[in-house]
Amino acid sequence: MDNLIALLVAAPLLGAAVLLCGGRRLDAVGHWIGTALAASSFVIGVVLFADMLGKNAEHRTLTQFLYSWIPVGGFQADVAFQLDQLSMTFVLLITGVGSLIHVYSIGYMEHDERRRRFFGYLNLFLAAMLLLVLADNYLLLYVGWEGVGLASYLLIGFWQHKPSAATAAKKAFLVNRVGDMGLSIAIMLMFTTFGTFTFGPVFEAAGGASEGKLTAIALMLLLAACGKSAQVPLQSWLGDAMEGPTPVSALIHAATMVTAGVYLIVRSADIFNAAPDAQLVVTVVGAVTLLFGAIVGCAKDDIKKALAGSTMSQIGYMILAAGLGPIGYVFAIMHLVTHGFFKAGLFLGAGSVMHGMNDEVDMRKYGGLRTYMPITFVTFGLGYLAIIGFPGLSGFFSKDKIIEAAFAKGGTEGWILGGVALLGAAITAFYMTRVMLMTFFGEKRWQPDENGHEPHPHESPKVMTIPMIVLAFGSVFAGGFFSIGDRFLNWLEPVTGHSHGNPPVSALTVTLSTMVVLVIGVAAAYAQYGRRPVPVVAPRGSLLTRAARRDLLQDDFNHVVLVRGGEHLTRSLVYVDHTLVDGVVNGTAASMGGLSGRLRKLQNGYARSYAVSMFGGAAILIAATLLMRAV
């Protein structure tokens, strides 16, 4: 069975190669080829999963060595794969949800003349993401990591004729490069510390390394995770990335790319467990980001950008849980999987709304769409209920576990983190209820465009609605299925470990508290958007609202601190170069030139002058010799 692992990556990689190199002759069938190869990878994953279930927990890890990549002295880098319970979870999520998004894209991109190329990019993205989660060493993981960055750049900027899309792609690429520097530095530190970057030897040696070195490695890994998972302070690219086609938003921002940072931290559990200071930083980053993204989501009128703020916030929950160590590793991955279902479904639902509304994204120009798009309304509504943590749905089981784990951290830190997680749940209920009310309820608010064409909302074709229905099914049942008999906990515990921590309150108390804040959030949103007419033009709003519309001034901060700061630093360095460095160099040259000019006067070409000089020199030498003898 271990020989099948490479086929997981090979299938979509083959699809990318065929579709991107095959030319226009494949335009008519390219989307089917891309979808078939993505589905093939999922089928292989299911076969490997079934085989894994038939083994004891300690024998479930499979490895496959392909070849020695860089054998140079003591530097040994292999192309080898490792499939265990953690990577298998990601394989099924990436290929399963990815295949559904491929199917959806057949309808969504039907009239795009570059559809074949789009599916080639989708396949390339799946291959890179699978390489990332299947690598058995950090260097090969880095290859997949960079491949994901390249594919996301191509997909976000797919409609490159739009300046906003081209700019968003470059922004995502550059911000992620900052995080990627963290991963590259971490790999260098691993090699100098442990002499290897293969998972097994690194984790075995982590216990004997100094805490300072482990903290440095862990913080660099966190920097990498912040870039890929859009966490503070590298979160500014996520909202702009909505300029790409909606299936890209569902693929990258729900189930794959933005979850790579969570995978990296959980996979590196042994390093973080031995670096408590770094773990604390991880929890702080997660807590700040979950509130940051939730507040931004409250003020966005663009339906996709509201969901982008939600993604940032939900990944913040996962990062927070990962920072809790063995208390939260399992629940971080559990919420990651359930989030993959309901957030992908929400994004595809948003795409369905846009499909029926002439690509309009402003929710203030929607209203009453539930009667025009019943399937979209039901599937989107189930995703909404799941993400706010409605009892019995997936989010209820996964997000509540993270809140419980936050309190179980114990002490003042546990109360603070648990309180932040509860506050985030209240804000989540508010902004998602706002999205539902503005989109599907109330009176219609759409108007004719500048050409006099009025939207005629309608339900999307089956090729788009069927994937939405499947994802809605997962949004409803996945969390409960995972929780029965602690099924998901027992599945991942052999890889991640688990600890119950020191909960200061019972799980029932946390659940009741979560229900209370959920009701408060829903009621507040209904009072503002359900009982009052929604104006087509957004009111000016409070200072916080205006700041949230501008992503809490994150771009302004980056411009002032990084762009302006970089300009001032550059000017200062240029000034130092011109005045100090060039001054020393030019001054030395001028001094030597002046000295040479004066010495040159001694070379006048007159023999009598040279004779006098020789006579004077000889006289000085004789006088000096006589003086030394006399003394």
N, C-alpha and C positions, 0 to 999 in steps of 0.2 A: 504493500500500500504506500510505503514511503516514496516510491517512484512516481506517484501521482502528484506529489506536492508541486513540482516544477510546472506541471501542466496548468495549475491554477493561474500562474502568471503568464505562461506561454500562450494560452488561448486568447485573452484580450490583446496581448502584445502582437500576436499574429494578425488580429483584426486591425489594429492600428497600422501595421506595416502595409497590409493589403489595401486598406481604404485610402491611406495617405499617398501611396505610391502607384496605385492602380490606375489613376487617371479617370477621365470622364466616362470611360466605357462602363464604369461601375455605378454611375449616378442613379440608375434605375433600381439597383438592388443593394446599394451600399448600406442603407439603413437596416435591411434584413440581415446582412452579413454581420454587422456590428452587434445587433441584438442577439443573434444566434450564438456568437462566440462569447458574449457576456453571460448568456444563459448556460452555455456549456461549462463555463468556470463554476457557476453555481451548482450544477449537477455534480461535478467532480467534488466540490466542497461537501455536498450532502452525502456522497459515497464515503468520503473520508470521515465525516462526522458519525455516520452509522457504524463504521469500523471502530472508531474511538469509543463509542458507547459500549461496545462489547468487551472492553478491556477494563482491568482494574485501574484506579486513579493513578497509581504510581507507574503504570506502564503505558500511559496514554500519549506520552511525548514521542513524536516521530521526527527523525532528522534525515536530510538528504544532502549529500555532498556532491556537487557538480564538478568543480575543478578549482585548482589553486590559482587565484587571481593575481596576487602580487607576492611571489616568494623572493624576498630580497634579504639575505642574512637572517637577522632576528626578527625582521618585519614580515609577518605572514598574514595575508588576507585571502580568505576563501570565499567563493560563491557557494554558500551552503544555506539550507533552509531548516527552520525549526517550527514544527506544528504541535502546539500544546493547546490546553483548554482556552487560554487567553487569545492566542492567535486564531484559533478556530472560531471563536465568537466573532471576531472581526471579519474573518473570511466569509462567514454566512451573511453577516450584515452588509458588507461591501458588495458581494456578488448578488445577493437577494434583492436588496433595495436598488442596487445599481441596475439590475436587469429590468425591474419594474419601471425605472426612470427611462431606460432605453425604449421600452414599449411605449410609454407616454410620449416620448420625443418623436416617435413616428408620426403621430398626429399633430403635435405642437409645431414641428418644423416642416410640415408637409409642403408648404409653399416656398421654402427657402431654397434658393438655387445652389447653395453650398452645403446641403444637408449631408452628403457623403462625407465631407471633411469634418463636419460637426460630430458625426458618429465615430470617425477616426480618432478625434480628440477625446471623446468619451471613453473609448477603448484604451487609449494611452493612459488616461487618468486611472482607470481601474487597474491596469497592469502595474503602474507605479505605486498605487496604494497597497496592492497585494504584496509587492516586493518589500514595502516598508514593514508590514506586519509579519511577514514570514521570514525575514532575514534572521540569521542566528548570530549576527555580530553588528556592532554599531556602524562600522564603515559601510557595509552593504545596506544597512538601514538608511544611512545618509544618502546613498544613491537613489533609493526610493523616495526619500524625503525631498530631494532636489527634483526628481521626476514629477512628483505631485505639484511642486511649485511651478514648473514649466507648463504642465498641462492646465493648471488653474489659470495661468496667464493667458494661454491660448483660448480657453473657454470663456473667461470673463470678457476678454476683448474680441470675442468672435464677431460681433457686429462692429468691426473696426471703423466702418464708415461714420459711426457716431463718435464725435470727439469725446463725449462723456465716457463711453465704453473703453476707448483706447486709453484715456487718462486713468480710469479705474483699474485697468489691467496693469499698467505700469506702477500704480501706487501699491497694489497688492504685491506685486513682484518685489518692489524695493523694500517695503516694510518687512516682508518675510525674509529678505536677505539679512536684515539685522538679526532676526532670531536664528537664522541658519549659522551665523558666525558663532553664536553660543554653542550650537551642537558641534561644530568643527573644533572649537577650543576644548569642549568636554572630551572629545575623542582623543585629542592630543594629550590632555592631562591623564586620561586613562592609560594610554600607551606608556607614558613616562612613569606612571605610578605602578601599574600592574604588569607592564610588558606585553599586554594584549588588549584587544577590544572585543573579544568574543564573549557572549553573555555569560556562559557557565564559569569560566575562569575569573572573569571580573567580579561576579557576584560572590564566588567563593573567597576571593582575596579581599573583598570589601571590609570584612570584619577586622582584618589586621592592619588596615591603613589608618593614617592619622585622621582625626575628625576634620581638621582644617582642609586637607586635600579633598576629602569626600564632600565637604560643604561647598568648596569651589566647583567641583564637578557637578554637584546637584543644582547649584544656582545657574550654571551654564545650560544644563538640560532644561531648567525652568524657563530661561530666556528663549530657548528654541520653542518650547511649548507655547509660550505667550505669542510668538509670531504666528505659528500655524493655527492656534486655537483662538486667535483674536482676543487675547486677554490684556488687561491693563499692564504695561503702557503701550502695547503694540496692537491695539484694537482698531485703529482708525481706518483700516482698509475694508472692513467687513461690510459696512453700509454701502459704500461706493460699488462694491462688487455686485450689487443687485442690478447693475447695468447689463450684465450678461443675460442670455436667454433663461427663462424661469427653470427649465430642467437643470441647468447648471447650479442655480441656487439650491434646488432640492438635493442634488448630488453632493456638492462641495460643502454646503453650509448646514446639512442635516445629519448625514450618515457617514461621511468620510473625512475630508480634509481637516475640518475644524475639530474632529475628534482625535486627530493624530497626536496632539499634545497630551491628551489624557492617556493615550496608549503609552507614550514615551515615559511618562512619570510612573505609571503602574508597572510597566515592564522593568523599570529601574528601581523597583521597590527596595531591594537590598541596599542600594546606595542611599536612598532617602531615609530608610529606617535608621541608618547609622549616622545621619546628619540632621539632628532635631532642629537646629536653627534654620536649615533650608526648608524643612517641613513647615515650620511656622510661616516662613515667607510664602510658601505655596498656598496655605490657607488664607493668608491676608490677600493675596492676589485674587483668589477665587471669590472671597467675600466681597471685595471692592467691585469686582467685575460683575457679579450677579446683580448688585444694586445699580451699577452704572448702566448696564444694558437694559434693565427693566425700566429705569427712568427715561432713557432715550426712546424705548418702545412706546411709552405713554404719549409722546408728542408727535409721532410721525403720522402724516396723512397718507403717505405712499405705503400701500399694503405690504409690499415686499420689504421695505425698509423697516416697517414695524415688526415684521417677522425676523428681520436681521438682528434688531435689538434684542428680541426674544432669544434668538440663538446664542448671542453673546452672553446673555444672562444664564441660560440653561447650561452652557458649557462652564460658566462660573460655578454653578452648583457641583459639576463633576470635578473641577479642579479643587474646589474646597474639600470635597470628599476624599480625593486622592491625597491631599495634604494631611488628612487625619491619620494616615498610615493604615495599619491593619484594621482599624475600626471602620474605615471607609472605602478601601480599595474595591471590594466587591460591589458596593452600592454605586460607586462612580461608574463602573462598567455596566451595571444593570440599568442605570438611568440613561447611559449612553445608548444602549440598545433600544429602550422604549422611546427615547427621544428620536432615534432614527426613524421609527415608524410614524409617530404623530407629527414631527416637524416636516419630514418629507411629504406627508399627506397634506399638511397645511400649505406648503409651498406649491405643490401641484394643484391644490384647490385655488390658490391665488392665481396661478397660471390659467386655470380654467375660467376664472372670472374675467381675467384680462382677455382671454380668447373670445369671450362673448361680449366684451365691452370695447372692441376696437383698440386693444392694448392700453386702455386707460388704467392708471395705477392709483389715482387719487380717490381715496375712499369717500371723500366729501361729494364726489360725483357718482356714487353708487346709490344704495338704498333700495330696499324691497326686493332684492334679487332672489330671495328664497323661492318665490313663485315661478321665476323664469328658469332657475337652475336647481331643481329639486335634488338631484344626485350630488351635485357639488355642495349644496347646502348641508345635506345630511353628513357626508364624509368630512367636510370641513368642520362641521359642528362637533362630530365625535373627536376629531383631533383637538378642537378647542377644549372640550370637557376633559380630555386626557391630560393636556398640558397644565391646566389649572389645578389638577389633582382631585377631580370629582370622584367620590367614593366608588370603588369597584373597577375603575378604568386604570390603564397602565401607569399614568403619572402618579396616581394615588399611592401605588405600591413602591415605586422607585424613588420619587422625590421625598416622600415622607420618611423613607429609610435614611436618606441623607440628612434630613433635619434631626432625626433621632440620633444619628451618629455624631452630628455636631454637638448636641447636648452631652452625649456620652464621652466627649473629650475630657470633661470634668473641670472643676475649678472655674475661675473667672473667665478663662479663655473659652470654655465650653458654653457658658451662658451668653457670652458676646456672640460667638459664632452661631449658636442656635437662634438667638434673637434676630441676627441678620438674615438667616435663612427663612425664618418666619415672615419677616418684613418683605423679603423678596417674593414669597408666596402670595402675600396680599397684593403687591404691585402687579404680579403676573396675572392674577385674577382680574385686576382692573383693566390692564391694557388689552388683554385678549378678549374680554367682554366688550370693550370699546370697538375692537376690530369686527366682532360679530354683529354688533348693533349697527355700526355705520355701513356695513356691507350688505347684510341680508335683511334688515328690518327697517321700519319707517317708510316714509314716502320716497318715491324715486326722485333723484336729484340730477340725473344726467341731462346734459344740454347738447344741442347740435354743435359740431366743431366749427372751425373757421371757414370750412367749405360748405357748411349747411347740412352735413351728414350727421344724423342722430343715431346713436348706438341702438342696436336691436338685440338685447341680451338673449342668449339661448344656451341650451345645454351643450356640452362638448360631446364629440363622438365617442363611441365605446372604447376605441383604442386609448383614449385618455381617461375615461371614467373607470375602466376596469382596474388599472393600477391604483387609482384613488380608493376604490372599494377594498382592495386587498390590504392596503396600508391602514385603512380605517379599521379593518378587522384586527390587525396587530395593535392598533392604538387602544382597542377595547380589551383584548384578551391577553396580550403578551405579559403584562405586569402580574396579573393574577396567576397565570400559568407558571411564571418563574418563582412565585412566592409559595406555591403549594408545597408543603414539606421542605421549605428552604431549598428548593430545587436548584436555583441559580447559585446560591451560596455554596452548596455542596459541590457544584460543578467547578467553580473557580478557586475555592479555598486551597486546593493542593498547590496552586501556582502562586497565588497572591498572599495566602495566609489570612487569618481573621481573628479579631479580638472584639469582645463585646464592650470594652471600655468601662467607664464608671458613670452610667446614666443617673443624673440627680432626680429625674422624674420618670414615671412609667411611660411605656409606649402609648398607652391609651390617652394619657394626658397630652402627649405631643400630638396625637391624631386629632383630639378634640380641639386643641389650640389651632391646628392647621385648618380645621373646618370653620372655625370662627373667623379667622383672617380671610379665608376664601369667601365667606358670605359677605364680609365687610367690603372686600374688593369688588365683588360682583354688584353689590347694592350701590356702591359709590359710582361705578360706571353706568349703571342703569339710571340713577338719578340725574346724571349729567348728559347722557346720550340717548337714553330710552324714553324719558319723559319730556324731553325738550326737542324742538326741531334742530337738526344739525345744519348749521349754516354752510353754504357752498364755499364761501371764502372764510378761511380760518381767522378767528379774532386774534387780536394782538397777543393776549395772554399775559401771564405773570412773567417775572424775570426768569424764574426757573423753567417755565414752559418755553420761552424764547431760547434759553440756553440749550434745552433738551432738543429743540428742533435743529440746532446746530451741533448736535452730538456732544452736548456738554462742553463745547468749545475745544474739543480735542484737536481739531485741525488748527485752530488759532494758537493753541498751546504749542503744537509741533512747529508752527511757523515762527513763533516768537523765540522759543527755546532752541530749536534745532536749526531751522533755516536762517533766521536772523543771527542766532548765536554762531552758526557756522560761518556766516558772512563776516561777522566781527572777528572771529578767530582767524579766518583767512587773511583779512586785512591786517590784523596784528602780526601774523607771521610774515606777510609781505613787507610790512614796515621794518620788522626786525631783520629780515633778509637784506633789504635795501640799505638800512642805516648801519647795522652791526656787522653782518656777514660781509656784505659788499664793501662796507667801510674799511674793515680790516684788510680784505683782499686788495681793494683799490689803493688803500693807504700804504700798504707794503710795497705795492708796485710803484707808487709815486715816489716813495722814499728811495727805493733802489734806483729808480730813474734819475732822481736828483743826485744821488751819490755817484752814479755812473757819469752823469754830466760833469761833475766836478773833477772826478778822476781822469776823465777824458782829456781835460786841459793839460794834464801832465804829458800826454802823448802829442807833442807839437811838431815833431818832424825835424827839429834842429839838433844837429850832432853836438854842438857846444853845450846845449842844455843837458843832454844825456851825460856828457863828460863831467859837467859840474855835479850832477846828481851822483854819479859813481864816485867822484872824488869826495863829496860830502859824506856819502855812506861809508866809504873806507875810513875817513877820518873819525867818524863816530865809533866804528868798530875798534880802531886802534886805541882811541881814548878810553873806551870802556874796558878794554883788555888791560891797559896800564893801571887803571883805577882799581880793578879787581886784584891785581898783583900787589899793589901798594897796601891795600887793606889786609 
